[in-house]
Amino acid sequence: MTDRIKGVYVALDKDYRVDDAEAILDAIKMVKGVLDVTGDIVDFDDWNNRARIRIELSGKLWEVLHDTKEGS
């Protein structure tokens, strides 16, 4: 017996204004088997998490590019 999928999540490439995202949501609704599509509004936590991740990755990249250990 094979497993069944009850839903999928779609991550957009960037944040879109609600009115601009309507075309994307409408297109997804046209796919066979799609029952409903809803957008998820960006909030402060989203911005905060992205900023934290960006800072952490920048720090790690800085460490790699400016590694001053012997033999590197």
Secondary structure by P-SEA (a helix, b strand, c coil): cbbbbcbbbbbcccccccccaaaaaaaaaacccccbbbbbbbcaaaaaaaaaaaaaaaaaaaaaaacccccc
